[in-house]
Amino acid sequence: MNREDIRKLIVGPIATVPTPMDDDFEIDHGRMAELTKWWVDNGLVKGKSVIKVAAAMGEGPMLRDHELYALLRTTVQAADDKAAIVLGLGYKDTKRIIDDAKRAQDLGAIGLQVVPPIFNLPKQNEILQFYSDLSDAIDIGIMVYVTKGMHTPIYMDTYRKMADLENIVAIKWGAVVGEYEDIYELADIFNIIDNGHGAVDCHKLGGKGYINHTVDIHPPHDLRVWELCENKQYEEAQALLDSVNGPLDKVYEKVGARTGGQSVVKKGLTSAMGRSCGPSRPPSGNMNEEEMDLLREVLTGFGWPVPSST
């Protein structure tokens, strides 16, 4: 696939999906297949959304290498070529990340979300070389990702130089350095994907999608947000986003004060909506009953179809 074909697929509300676990904290592949089919049936299809597997919210860094490949295989097979599947990769040196990327390509991923090898403490020229080597090694898309907690910023001049790398197709952006608007000078070259609560501003500035916590939980919400953005009904889109993000942020804050782990609330959300994914892998905890009651109350307040907890 060429750059423009892949860019057409990495768009809209990006679904960072959970990894189902059984009571022994092993991957439940049957459940992953069921969920993938549900996501596809409910609109997370090519050109509308992306199913992003094994990112941090999907416990990707906690998975063994063979589990990563098996999880991707399950998802791709269940999607049956109807969805754009992106795999989260990162933290490894160039040689290992290329090995992972080639496996992902062979298994049917259309793209990768790739974090630099942050523990190598790379300089800007080394980050550029890392992505250049990876781009040369594969024929699928790469979404570049850094965030504030990684302490490995990528500066604008480095992003500009990535324009020459054929398979760099997207940048997941949270303004780690500079101003939020800076990256959009490259919006004609890369798909800019908002990594915050800036979906509407992202679209206004020429971006192509946004990371969120909810499109795989209740697809009609975020699909409607993006439809409103595409129609340039920005005030309505922002109001709809705020009506959900504000209350959910308070749940995240409450749970985060007690236990860490990016998957904890995500798995609480799936459970509250009647599609349980099991526990998070230790040392991350899970939502307690008080927190789950609060979450169900919040989701019910949105008018979402929350099943009875009894």
Backbone bond lengths (Angstrom), bond angles and torsions (degrees), N, CA, C in turn:
res aa  C-N    CA-C-N  psi(-1)  N-CA   C-N-CA  omega(-1)  CA-C   N-CA-C  phi
1 M - - - 1.469 - - 1.527 109.40 -
2 N 1.330 116.69 141.38 1.452 118.60 176.66 1.526 110.67 -90.14
3 R 1.322 115.43 171.86 1.464 121.28 -173.72 1.532 111.81 -55.69
4 E 1.321 117.34 -46.04 1.468 119.48 -175.00 1.523 111.59 -68.16
5 D 1.318 118.10 -36.42 1.471 120.35 177.48 1.528 110.89 -63.90
6 I 1.330 116.52 -41.28 1.462 119.38 -180.00 1.525 110.46 -70.52
7 R 1.324 117.86 -38.07 1.464 120.36 178.67 1.533 111.54 -58.92
8 K 1.314 117.25 -32.06 1.463 120.19 178.81 1.526 112.18 -67.49
9 L 1.344 116.63 -18.29 1.460 120.98 -177.50 1.531 112.96 -95.61
10 I 1.329 117.97 -28.74 1.469 120.67 -176.82 1.518 108.12 -93.93
11 V 1.328 114.51 78.06 1.464 122.18 -173.53 1.528 110.24 -143.59
12 G 1.348 114.30 161.29 1.453 120.53 171.57 1.520 113.46 81.05
13 P 1.319 116.79 -164.08 1.469 120.99 177.27 1.528 109.97 -71.25
14 I 1.320 115.83 120.15 1.469 121.15 -176.33 1.521 108.83 -86.83
15 A 1.323 116.33 123.86 1.467 121.64 -179.08 1.526 109.72 -90.43
16 T 1.325 116.47 105.84 1.467 121.11 174.28 1.521 106.90 -87.84
17 V 1.315 116.14 96.78 1.458 120.19 -165.50 1.525 111.90 -88.08
18 P 1.333 116.60 151.79 1.464 121.19 178.30 1.522 111.54 -76.74
19 T 1.316 115.52 160.98 1.460 122.06 174.10 1.524 108.24 -103.86
20 P 1.324 118.19 112.87 1.473 119.80 -179.29 1.524 111.98 -64.62
21 M 1.323 115.75 138.85 1.467 121.64 178.69 1.531 109.51 -127.23
22 D 1.327 115.43 148.99 1.455 119.17 172.59 1.527 109.19 -89.09
23 D 1.323 117.07 -173.49 1.468 120.53 -175.67 1.528 113.14 -68.49
24 D 1.338 116.97 -14.88 1.462 121.32 176.44 1.523 111.26 -97.18
25 F 1.325 116.91 10.90 1.465 123.06 178.85 1.521 112.29 64.72
26 E 1.330 116.33 30.25 1.455 121.67 173.45 1.528 108.56 -104.95
27 I 1.335 117.21 152.71 1.466 121.18 -175.42 1.525 110.28 -64.44
28 D 1.309 114.92 133.20 1.463 122.26 176.03 1.535 107.46 -97.30
29 H 1.324 116.17 93.18 1.466 120.29 -174.96 1.518 112.89 -69.47
30 G 1.314 116.95 -33.33 1.457 119.19 176.48 1.521 111.31 -61.03
31 R 1.332 115.63 -42.72 1.463 120.08 178.60 1.528 111.02 -66.37
32 M 1.344 116.62 -39.05 1.464 119.20 178.72 1.523 110.89 -62.75
33 A 1.310 116.94 -40.11 1.464 120.04 177.86 1.527 110.98 -63.84
34 E 1.336 116.21 -43.52 1.471 119.87 178.38 1.519 111.60 -61.03
35 L 1.322 115.78 -44.98 1.459 119.80 -179.22 1.527 111.46 -64.89
36 T 1.323 116.51 -41.84 1.460 119.62 179.79 1.515 111.01 -60.58
37 K 1.301 116.85 -43.90 1.468 119.88 177.86 1.520 110.80 -63.29
38 W 1.321 117.38 -37.32 1.467 120.80 177.68 1.522 110.57 -65.68
39 W 1.334 116.84 -43.85 1.466 120.03 178.29 1.522 110.89 -60.08
40 V 1.308 117.55 -44.62 1.460 121.29 179.30 1.532 110.35 -63.69
41 D 1.323 116.77 -46.67 1.465 120.54 -179.11 1.528 112.14 -62.62
42 N 1.335 116.30 -23.15 1.459 120.27 -177.88 1.535 113.13 -104.89
43 G 1.317 115.66 21.54 1.452 119.46 165.82 1.504 118.20 104.25
44 L 1.338 119.03 0.71 1.467 119.70 -179.97 1.529 108.66 -86.65
45 V 1.312 114.62 71.39 1.462 122.17 -171.80 1.527 110.03 -118.99
46 K 1.321 114.80 169.84 1.464 120.70 -178.30 1.528 111.40 -54.06
47 G 1.314 115.59 135.26 1.449 121.20 179.37 1.506 114.81 85.45
48 K 1.340 117.12 -9.42 1.464 121.99 -179.68 1.525 112.80 -116.94
49 S 1.321 116.31 -33.23 1.459 121.48 -174.49 1.522 108.46 -160.55
50 V 1.318 115.59 -179.38 1.469 122.75 177.21 1.519 108.03 -136.19
51 I 1.311 117.63 138.28 1.462 122.22 172.06 1.524 107.24 -99.90
52 K 1.334 115.60 109.31 1.468 121.79 -175.55 1.529 108.63 -103.03
53 V 1.317 115.62 115.90 1.457 123.74 -171.70 1.529 110.12 -101.94
54 A 1.339 115.43 139.69 1.471 122.65 170.76 1.520 113.16 63.02
55 A 1.326 116.85 31.16 1.460 120.08 167.06 1.529 107.49 -78.96
56 A 1.336 117.26 -176.68 1.466 119.31 -175.99 1.520 111.67 -59.08
57 M 1.350 117.58 -41.19 1.453 120.55 179.41 1.529 111.26 -68.56
58 G 1.324 116.00 -19.72 1.460 121.61 175.52 1.518 112.89 -96.84
59 E 1.335 117.30 14.73 1.464 123.63 177.40 1.522 113.37 63.14
60 G 1.330 116.43 25.19 1.454 120.04 179.74 1.517 114.30 -54.62
61 P 1.350 119.06 -45.68 1.463 119.38 179.87 1.528 113.75 -64.00
62 M 1.341 116.91 -14.51 1.462 120.56 -179.66 1.530 112.46 -94.33
63 L 1.324 117.68 -0.82 1.455 120.74 -176.41 1.521 111.79 -93.27
64 R 1.332 115.56 142.54 1.448 120.96 171.08 1.535 108.74 -67.53
65 D 1.328 117.24 156.44 1.466 119.56 -176.92 1.520 112.46 -57.35
66 H 1.333 117.01 -44.94 1.463 118.40 -178.02 1.523 110.85 -66.90
67 E 1.328 117.91 -29.39 1.460 120.94 177.24 1.523 110.74 -67.95
68 L 1.323 116.13 -38.09 1.461 121.44 179.80 1.522 110.33 -58.71
69 Y 1.314 116.38 -48.16 1.461 120.22 -179.28 1.527 111.41 -66.31
70 A 1.321 116.56 -41.75 1.464 119.87 -178.93 1.525 111.10 -65.22
71 L 1.330 116.59 -39.57 1.466 120.77 178.14 1.522 110.46 -63.39
72 L 1.321 117.36 -43.78 1.464 120.71 178.17 1.517 110.64 -62.84
73 R 1.334 117.48 -43.43 1.464 120.68 179.27 1.530 110.86 -58.91
74 T 1.311 116.56 -46.14 1.467 120.56 178.97 1.520 111.23 -58.34
75 T 1.326 116.61 -44.73 1.463 120.87 -176.57 1.521 111.46 -67.49
76 V 1.321 116.70 -45.30 1.463 120.58 -179.74 1.526 110.61 -62.18
77 Q 1.321 116.62 -44.69 1.460 119.44 -178.96 1.520 111.56 -64.40
78 A 1.337 117.06 -41.05 1.459 120.44 -179.29 1.522 111.72 -69.55
79 A 1.330 117.30 -31.62 1.469 120.78 -179.94 1.517 111.87 -72.47
80 D 1.315 117.21 -23.93 1.465 122.13 173.30 1.533 112.11 56.15
81 D 1.319 116.66 41.81 1.471 123.83 176.49 1.531 113.26 66.73
82 K 1.316 117.15 14.72 1.464 119.95 -179.40 1.524 112.73 -95.52
83 A 1.324 117.31 -16.38 1.459 121.62 -176.01 1.521 110.41 -124.19
84 A 1.332 115.06 153.66 1.462 121.64 174.37 1.527 108.18 -87.02
85 I 1.321 117.32 112.79 1.460 122.00 -176.63 1.529 109.22 -102.91
86 V 1.332 115.42 123.03 1.459 122.90 177.71 1.523 108.27 -117.53
87 L 1.325 116.52 137.36 1.457 121.87 -179.60 1.525 110.11 -105.88
88 G 1.323 116.49 136.71 1.454 121.38 175.52 1.520 111.18 -84.00
89 L 1.338 116.31 127.41 1.455 122.26 177.47 1.523 109.14 -134.42
90 G 1.336 115.87 155.36 1.446 116.17 175.16 1.504 114.77 170.57
91 Y 1.339 113.73 173.62 1.455 125.31 172.60 1.522 113.71 76.00
92 K 1.321 119.05 -14.53 1.463 121.06 -175.39 1.525 111.46 -90.30
93 D 1.325 115.09 162.81 1.452 121.78 175.48 1.526 110.42 -67.97
94 T 1.322 116.22 169.62 1.460 121.73 -174.38 1.523 112.50 -58.28
95 K 1.310 117.25 -45.18 1.469 120.46 -175.87 1.525 111.28 -61.96
96 R 1.323 117.34 -46.16 1.469 119.98 -178.12 1.518 112.02 -72.22
97 I 1.330 117.79 -35.33 1.462 118.71 -179.49 1.526 110.34 -68.10
98 I 1.321 116.74 -34.30 1.468 119.29 176.29 1.521 110.27 -66.80
99 D 1.333 117.66 -41.20 1.467 120.27 176.35 1.525 110.74 -58.08
100 D 1.343 116.40 -46.98 1.465 120.67 179.06 1.528 111.17 -61.59
101 A 1.333 115.90 -43.16 1.457 120.66 -176.95 1.529 111.62 -63.98
102 K 1.324 116.51 -40.73 1.473 119.51 178.49 1.519 111.09 -65.08
103 R 1.326 116.88 -39.45 1.471 119.55 176.58 1.524 110.68 -62.94
104 A 1.330 116.23 -43.97 1.462 120.57 179.73 1.522 111.11 -61.60
105 Q 1.317 116.67 -41.42 1.462 120.87 177.78 1.525 110.55 -61.44
106 D 1.330 116.18 -46.32 1.463 120.29 -179.41 1.527 111.92 -63.24
107 L 1.337 116.26 -29.96 1.469 120.31 -177.62 1.525 113.14 -85.52
108 G 1.339 117.92 -6.15 1.458 119.74 172.43 1.503 117.15 110.67
109 A 1.331 119.14 5.92 1.463 119.93 174.56 1.523 109.29 -66.22
110 I 1.336 116.97 142.75 1.470 119.93 176.22 1.521 110.66 -92.70
111 G 1.328 116.13 -10.66 1.455 119.17 -178.93 1.511 111.72 -167.28
112 L 1.328 114.43 172.08 1.455 122.69 -178.70 1.520 109.08 -134.02
113 Q 1.322 116.57 139.36 1.463 120.64 165.31 1.520 106.24 -95.40
114 V 1.330 117.29 120.05 1.466 119.83 -170.36 1.523 111.11 -124.58
115 V 1.322 114.85 122.28 1.455 123.85 174.08 1.526 108.13 -91.35
116 P 1.327 119.32 139.83 1.472 120.34 177.54 1.529 111.46 -62.52
117 P 1.335 117.32 165.48 1.467 121.08 178.16 1.525 110.02 -75.92
118 I 1.332 115.50 78.65 1.465 120.67 -168.06 1.524 112.93 -63.65
119 F 1.327 117.41 -27.44 1.463 118.94 -178.01 1.530 112.15 -77.95
120 N 1.344 116.64 -10.04 1.458 120.98 171.53 1.534 111.45 -82.66
121 L 1.342 116.54 -5.61 1.462 122.04 -178.42 1.534 111.30 51.10
122 P 1.340 117.42 52.58 1.461 119.91 -172.95 1.529 113.09 -69.57
123 K 1.322 115.91 146.48 1.453 123.11 171.02 1.535 108.45 -82.47
124 Q 1.335 116.94 171.11 1.456 120.21 -175.00 1.529 112.16 -59.93
125 N 1.332 118.38 -41.01 1.465 119.63 179.12 1.525 111.68 -65.95
126 E 1.338 116.26 -31.13 1.463 119.91 179.23 1.524 111.22 -75.59
127 I 1.326 116.86 -35.20 1.469 119.94 174.40 1.524 109.90 -62.92
128 L 1.329 116.13 -45.53 1.464 119.93 179.08 1.524 110.63 -61.01
129 Q 1.319 117.86 -42.77 1.462 121.01 179.70 1.524 111.21 -65.82
130 F 1.332 116.58 -38.04 1.467 121.48 177.24 1.530 110.39 -56.96
131 Y 1.330 116.68 -50.56 1.469 119.65 -179.00 1.527 111.45 -71.20
132 S 1.318 117.62 -32.00 1.462 120.32 177.18 1.520 110.93 -64.51
133 D 1.329 116.89 -45.49 1.469 120.57 179.20 1.525 110.97 -63.49
134 L 1.318 115.91 -40.50 1.463 119.66 178.95 1.524 111.03 -66.20
135 S 1.322 117.08 -45.12 1.458 121.01 179.35 1.524 111.56 -59.32
136 D 1.321 116.89 -39.42 1.465 120.49 -179.55 1.524 112.78 -69.68
137 A 1.329 116.60 -21.35 1.467 120.30 -172.16 1.527 113.73 -89.17
138 I 1.339 117.98 -15.61 1.467 120.65 -172.46 1.524 111.27 -133.67
139 D 1.316 115.36 172.34 1.470 121.37 -179.69 1.522 112.26 -123.23
140 I 1.331 117.60 17.97 1.458 121.16 176.15 1.527 108.94 -114.72
141 G 1.328 116.36 172.54 1.451 120.41 -172.99 1.516 113.79 -79.95
142 I 1.332 115.12 155.80 1.458 122.49 177.95 1.520 108.73 -126.37
143 M 1.330 116.03 127.28 1.460 122.17 171.62 1.525 107.67 -105.04
144 V 1.319 116.54 117.55 1.458 122.54 -177.60 1.524 109.07 -79.43
145 Y 1.338 115.69 135.43 1.472 119.02 -175.35 1.519 111.30 -142.57
146 V 1.310 115.13 124.06 1.465 121.96 163.99 1.527 107.18 -135.79
147 T 1.315 116.36 155.69 1.454 120.59 176.84 1.523 108.50 -139.48
148 K 1.319 116.69 169.21 1.459 120.71 -169.14 1.520 113.52 -60.39
149 G 1.314 118.18 -34.25 1.450 120.11 -177.24 1.513 114.52 -72.72
150 M 1.330 117.73 -8.28 1.467 120.46 -175.79 1.530 112.76 -86.59
151 H 1.309 117.71 -17.90 1.465 122.27 177.74 1.529 112.04 56.62
152 T 1.319 115.53 29.82 1.467 121.22 175.81 1.523 107.44 -132.95
153 P 1.315 117.75 73.87 1.462 119.63 -176.33 1.523 111.91 -67.46
154 I 1.321 115.30 153.56 1.457 121.75 169.53 1.526 105.94 -114.20
155 Y 1.315 116.66 125.40 1.461 121.26 -175.69 1.527 110.67 -89.56
156 M 1.328 114.86 159.97 1.452 120.42 -174.26 1.522 112.55 -56.62
157 D 1.296 117.86 -38.62 1.464 119.00 -178.79 1.525 111.28 -63.66
158 T 1.332 116.62 -33.40 1.471 119.94 177.00 1.519 110.58 -69.33
159 Y 1.338 117.32 -42.20 1.465 119.84 175.69 1.525 110.81 -59.67
160 R 1.328 116.52 -40.83 1.469 119.48 179.70 1.529 110.85 -59.98
161 K 1.324 116.64 -41.26 1.461 120.84 -179.68 1.524 111.80 -68.32
162 M 1.329 118.13 -23.13 1.463 121.20 178.03 1.526 112.34 -69.45
163 A 1.326 117.14 -12.74 1.463 120.39 179.00 1.521 111.49 -59.34
164 D 1.326 117.59 -23.81 1.458 121.41 -179.92 1.522 113.11 -85.77
165 L 1.326 117.37 -2.93 1.471 121.23 -178.09 1.527 108.87 -94.77
166 E 1.305 116.77 114.86 1.460 122.89 -167.23 1.518 113.57 -58.12
167 N 1.318 118.12 -39.03 1.466 119.57 -172.28 1.525 114.38 -99.62
168 I 1.322 118.19 6.40 1.460 120.59 168.66 1.521 106.90 -81.02
169 V 1.316 116.85 111.30 1.466 120.43 -173.10 1.520 113.52 -117.19
170 A 1.334 118.10 -15.70 1.462 120.21 -175.28 1.516 110.73 -150.04
171 I 1.328 114.82 154.61 1.463 122.28 175.17 1.518 108.10 -128.81
172 K 1.315 116.07 121.38 1.463 121.88 174.75 1.524 106.98 -85.28
173 W 1.320 116.55 114.75 1.467 121.35 -161.94 1.515 112.48 -117.27
174 G 1.323 114.86 128.17 1.449 120.63 174.18 1.504 112.92 -134.03
175 A 1.350 116.60 19.46 1.468 121.85 178.25 1.528 111.48 53.67
176 V 1.334 116.09 53.74 1.460 120.71 176.15 1.521 110.13 -62.21
177 V 1.323 116.04 -37.51 1.465 121.87 173.27 1.523 108.10 -129.69
178 G 1.321 116.52 151.49 1.457 120.48 177.03 1.512 112.88 75.39
179 E 1.325 115.18 -162.75 1.461 122.52 -178.81 1.524 110.12 -97.14
180 Y 1.328 115.02 155.19 1.466 120.08 -177.71 1.530 111.17 -56.02
181 E 1.323 117.34 -38.93 1.459 121.69 -174.11 1.526 112.91 -72.29
182 D 1.336 118.15 -17.83 1.466 120.94 -170.07 1.528 113.21 -56.15
183 I 1.325 116.96 -44.82 1.458 121.17 -171.19 1.523 112.61 -66.09
184 Y 1.313 117.11 -20.51 1.460 119.83 -172.92 1.521 113.26 -74.36
185 E 1.321 117.77 -4.98 1.460 119.28 169.98 1.522 110.38 -65.43
186 L 1.346 116.23 -17.92 1.461 121.62 -178.99 1.529 112.48 -104.29
187 A 1.325 116.95 12.30 1.470 120.18 -173.93 1.521 113.42 -66.56
188 D 1.324 118.70 -19.77 1.460 120.55 176.12 1.522 112.20 -81.12
189 I 1.333 116.09 -12.66 1.468 120.86 -178.47 1.518 111.27 -103.93
190 F 1.338 115.91 -43.45 1.463 121.84 -178.32 1.526 110.48 -119.03
191 N 1.324 116.53 151.83 1.459 120.61 167.85 1.522 107.77 -77.62
192 I 1.313 117.04 117.04 1.458 120.86 177.54 1.521 107.87 -88.28
193 I 1.329 115.94 124.32 1.459 122.99 -177.32 1.528 107.89 -114.14
194 D 1.317 116.65 117.22 1.461 121.21 -178.80 1.520 110.92 -66.96
195 N 1.340 116.01 135.50 1.462 121.25 178.32 1.525 110.19 -118.31
196 G 1.309 116.05 53.93 1.458 121.24 178.73 1.506 108.16 -163.94
197 H 1.318 115.97 -141.39 1.454 119.89 175.62 1.524 110.03 -107.48
198 G 1.335 116.22 31.94 1.454 120.09 -174.47 1.508 114.67 -106.64
199 A 1.327 118.59 33.26 1.464 121.16 -175.86 1.517 112.28 -57.31
200 V 1.315 117.08 -42.52 1.461 120.33 -176.50 1.526 110.35 -70.01
201 D 1.324 117.53 -46.35 1.463 120.32 177.79 1.524 110.44 -61.94
202 C 1.307 116.62 -38.88 1.462 121.54 177.79 1.527 110.29 -56.97
203 H 1.302 116.24 -49.39 1.466 119.88 -179.14 1.520 111.17 -64.36
204 K 1.305 117.20 -42.29 1.472 120.63 178.97 1.520 111.72 -57.83
205 L 1.339 116.18 -35.58 1.459 121.38 -175.45 1.524 113.18 -88.79
206 G 1.338 116.78 0.33 1.452 120.45 177.48 1.508 115.10 105.91
207 G 1.345 117.35 8.67 1.455 121.08 178.13 1.514 112.41 -72.33
208 K 1.326 114.92 169.39 1.464 119.60 -172.39 1.519 114.83 -121.16
209 G 1.351 118.69 0.38 1.457 118.09 -179.83 1.509 110.87 178.26
210 Y 1.333 114.84 -179.67 1.465 118.90 -179.00 1.516 110.88 -153.59
211 I 1.345 114.65 146.26 1.452 122.15 173.99 1.524 108.39 -81.06
212 N 1.318 116.82 141.92 1.459 121.18 -177.59 1.518 109.31 -151.62
213 H 1.323 116.31 174.94 1.468 121.50 -179.28 1.528 112.34 -105.71
214 T 1.330 117.87 -0.76 1.459 117.90 -161.73 1.521 116.99 -127.04
215 V 1.325 120.33 -15.11 1.460 118.37 -172.14 1.521 112.08 -65.46
216 D 1.327 118.03 -30.46 1.460 120.31 176.86 1.527 111.98 -84.00
217 I 1.328 116.79 -9.37 1.459 121.84 179.19 1.532 110.59 -89.79
218 H 1.341 115.85 -48.57 1.463 121.86 177.46 1.531 107.14 -142.67
219 P 1.335 117.43 83.61 1.463 121.53 -172.70 1.522 116.38 -51.25
220 P 1.329 120.63 -37.10 1.470 117.96 -177.46 1.524 114.55 -57.07
221 H 1.327 117.62 -29.73 1.467 120.20 -177.78 1.522 111.17 -63.77
222 D 1.333 117.38 -59.77 1.462 119.77 -175.20 1.523 112.79 -73.45
223 L 1.317 117.61 -31.40 1.462 118.84 174.94 1.525 110.41 -62.98
224 R 1.326 116.38 -35.65 1.470 120.22 176.68 1.529 110.89 -70.28
225 V 1.329 116.98 -40.94 1.473 120.21 177.00 1.523 109.84 -55.86
226 W 1.328 116.53 -47.89 1.456 119.44 -177.03 1.526 111.75 -69.56
227 E 1.319 117.13 -35.73 1.462 120.32 175.60 1.531 110.62 -60.40
228 L 1.338 116.47 -42.69 1.456 120.43 177.78 1.527 110.68 -63.18
229 C 1.324 117.25 -41.29 1.463 120.01 177.09 1.525 111.01 -62.60
230 E 1.317 117.04 -44.77 1.459 120.51 179.58 1.529 111.31 -60.85
231 N 1.320 116.11 -31.21 1.466 120.91 177.33 1.527 112.32 -88.21
232 K 1.330 116.43 4.14 1.470 123.90 179.97 1.527 112.61 60.18
233 Q 1.326 115.18 31.51 1.461 120.96 172.90 1.529 107.39 -94.38
234 Y 1.322 114.53 68.34 1.452 120.68 -167.38 1.526 113.89 -69.85
235 E 1.286 118.10 -37.83 1.464 119.49 -179.34 1.519 110.52 -64.69
236 E 1.317 116.78 -41.46 1.461 120.56 179.26 1.523 110.52 -67.67
237 A 1.329 116.34 -39.82 1.468 120.20 178.28 1.523 110.84 -63.19
238 Q 1.330 117.47 -43.67 1.462 121.17 -179.39 1.520 111.06 -64.90
239 A 1.324 116.61 -41.25 1.463 120.06 179.80 1.525 110.80 -63.84
240 L 1.320 116.74 -39.28 1.464 120.41 179.31 1.526 110.56 -67.34
241 L 1.322 117.05 -42.99 1.460 120.55 176.37 1.522 111.68 -59.65
242 D 1.340 115.96 -48.81 1.461 120.62 -176.39 1.523 111.88 -63.51
243 S 1.325 116.72 -32.76 1.464 120.11 -177.33 1.525 111.58 -64.58
244 V 1.332 116.91 -24.99 1.463 121.96 -179.60 1.529 111.48 -102.21
245 N 1.326 116.70 -45.28 1.470 119.71 -175.04 1.517 112.79 -63.56
246 G 1.344 116.94 -40.17 1.457 119.60 -178.19 1.521 112.76 -59.56
247 P 1.326 118.99 -55.76 1.470 120.13 178.13 1.527 113.49 -61.94
248 L 1.338 117.93 -38.41 1.469 119.46 -179.88 1.521 111.69 -68.91
249 D 1.324 117.26 -33.92 1.463 119.49 177.39 1.530 111.18 -58.56
250 K 1.327 116.12 -36.28 1.461 119.83 179.82 1.523 111.08 -68.05
251 V 1.331 116.60 -35.17 1.465 120.14 176.12 1.528 109.55 -66.36
252 Y 1.327 116.55 -46.30 1.469 120.36 178.09 1.521 111.12 -57.57
253 E 1.320 116.77 -41.70 1.463 120.62 -179.65 1.524 111.39 -64.37
254 K 1.322 116.46 -43.12 1.460 120.58 -179.37 1.524 111.29 -64.57
255 V 1.332 116.53 -47.61 1.458 120.47 -179.01 1.523 110.53 -67.29
256 G 1.349 116.81 -40.44 1.448 121.30 -177.93 1.515 114.12 -64.72
257 A 1.330 116.61 -22.16 1.463 119.72 177.15 1.524 111.60 -73.89
258 R 1.332 116.58 -16.83 1.466 120.48 -176.46 1.518 113.39 -107.23
259 T 1.342 117.24 -35.83 1.456 120.36 -176.94 1.513 110.17 -146.92
260 G 1.331 116.55 148.03 1.448 121.54 179.16 1.519 111.36 -93.14
261 G 1.324 115.20 -175.94 1.457 120.20 178.64 1.509 111.95 102.83
262 Q 1.328 116.65 124.66 1.457 120.27 -176.26 1.520 113.56 -73.69
263 S 1.326 117.52 -16.33 1.465 119.47 -177.07 1.519 113.41 -87.47
264 V 1.328 118.08 -10.03 1.463 120.55 -167.38 1.526 111.61 -62.71
265 V 1.322 117.63 -54.13 1.466 119.79 -179.31 1.520 110.68 -71.78
266 K 1.314 117.41 -35.63 1.466 119.99 176.84 1.528 110.68 -55.69
267 K 1.329 116.81 -44.88 1.461 119.14 179.38 1.521 111.41 -72.26
268 G 1.334 116.56 -29.80 1.457 118.72 172.49 1.515 111.54 -63.59
269 L 1.314 116.65 -40.44 1.461 121.33 178.90 1.528 111.33 -62.82
270 T 1.328 116.85 -45.44 1.464 118.75 -179.92 1.526 110.63 -63.55
271 S 1.324 116.39 -39.74 1.462 120.14 179.93 1.531 110.94 -65.97
272 A 1.324 116.06 -44.30 1.464 120.06 -178.55 1.523 111.51 -61.69
273 M 1.333 116.61 -29.94 1.464 120.64 179.99 1.526 112.62 -90.58
274 G 1.344 116.82 8.01 1.456 120.66 173.74 1.517 115.26 87.24
275 R 1.344 117.27 16.21 1.468 120.39 179.92 1.530 108.67 -129.55
276 S 1.296 116.53 64.54 1.459 122.12 -172.93 1.527 112.15 -57.36
277 C 1.337 115.10 141.25 1.468 122.01 177.04 1.519 111.67 -113.14
278 G 1.313 117.41 9.78 1.447 119.34 -179.80 1.517 112.12 78.62
279 P 1.332 116.55 -168.36 1.462 121.15 -174.12 1.527 112.32 -82.33
280 S 1.342 114.52 166.96 1.462 120.87 168.31 1.525 108.38 -83.29
281 R 1.323 116.03 155.97 1.453 119.85 176.57 1.526 110.43 -74.66
282 P 1.340 116.62 136.32 1.466 119.78 175.63 1.542 110.36 -60.64
283 P 1.312 117.09 148.82 1.457 125.89 15.04 1.521 115.07 -87.54
284 S 1.358 118.54 1.21 1.461 119.03 175.94 1.515 109.81 -62.16
285 G 1.313 115.75 145.49 1.456 120.51 178.56 1.519 110.92 -94.94
286 N 1.314 115.91 -159.51 1.455 122.66 179.28 1.525 108.57 -138.18
287 M 1.309 116.79 161.78 1.453 120.29 178.95 1.524 110.37 -67.17
288 N 1.327 116.67 139.33 1.457 120.26 177.37 1.529 110.32 -87.85
289 E 1.318 116.92 176.87 1.460 120.64 -173.91 1.530 112.11 -64.36
290 E 1.321 116.49 -39.54 1.464 119.21 178.54 1.529 110.93 -60.97
291 E 1.320 115.81 -43.69 1.463 120.27 179.15 1.521 111.29 -67.00
292 M 1.327 116.70 -39.04 1.463 119.54 178.62 1.524 110.97 -65.70
293 D 1.313 117.48 -38.58 1.471 119.86 177.04 1.525 110.66 -61.44
294 L 1.338 115.82 -43.02 1.462 119.84 177.46 1.528 110.52 -62.39
295 L 1.316 116.83 -43.07 1.458 120.72 -179.15 1.524 111.00 -62.66
296 R 1.321 117.38 -45.47 1.468 120.04 178.40 1.531 111.03 -60.89
297 E 1.316 116.21 -39.05 1.468 120.26 178.32 1.533 110.42 -62.38
298 V 1.325 115.60 -42.89 1.471 120.12 179.73 1.531 110.36 -64.67
299 L 1.316 117.64 -47.52 1.461 121.24 -178.00 1.529 111.36 -64.91
300 T 1.316 116.28 -39.48 1.464 120.00 176.46 1.520 110.77 -61.78
301 G 1.331 115.41 -37.09 1.462 120.12 177.62 1.517 113.22 -63.01
302 F 1.318 117.66 -25.91 1.459 121.11 175.93 1.527 111.85 -75.42
303 G 1.337 116.35 -13.21 1.458 120.00 -174.05 1.512 112.92 84.26
304 W 1.331 116.99 14.69 1.455 120.99 178.63 1.528 110.48 -78.89
305 P 1.343 117.60 153.03 1.477 120.76 -175.01 1.530 112.47 -77.70
306 V 1.315 116.42 78.40 1.463 122.16 -179.52 1.522 108.87 -85.72
307 P 1.339 118.75 121.02 1.454 119.77 178.97 1.527 110.87 -71.19
308 S 1.311 115.75 158.55 1.450 120.85 178.04 1.511 110.28 -62.98
309 S 1.336 116.78 140.91 1.471 121.53 -179.88 1.510 112.11 -83.02
310 T 1.315 117.49 -5.66 1.473 120.52 -178.90 1.510 110.59 -91.65
